[in-house]
Amino acid sequence: KDIKRAIYALKKTKDYSYSQGAIVRNNKLIAVEGNNGTEYMLKKCKKNNHKNLGVLVKFPKKKQDIRIDLPTVGLKTLIQCKAVGLKGIVLKNKKNVFLDLKKSISFANKNKMFITAI
């Protein structure tokens, strides 16, 4: 439910929006990425009593030139997601840049988080 809700929120953004990411927890939209980026969005999210609930969905913007500008995530993003109590990250298949992939997968496994591409 959370993944579908986040994808829906991203689809509802304007064509030239800065939004590449959305955070949903318990089917409630918590945040949508602004022009300050994912890191800023995650810092603004407060961890609540629910541990490992919610997701970050990070997809290309509607009018984004994917030849030169793709959503980027990595170990730092996962660490920030864990800090706010998110369960995992969802990416658009073959339309992202993933930094430190092996370290990120190891971190996700150790912290019972998921990384998936759809």
Secondary structure by P-SEA (a helix, b strand, c coil): caaaaaaaaaaacccccccccccccccccccccccccaaaaaaacccccccccbbbbbbcccccccccccccccaaaaaaaaaacccbbbbccccccccaaaaaaaaaaaacbbbbcc
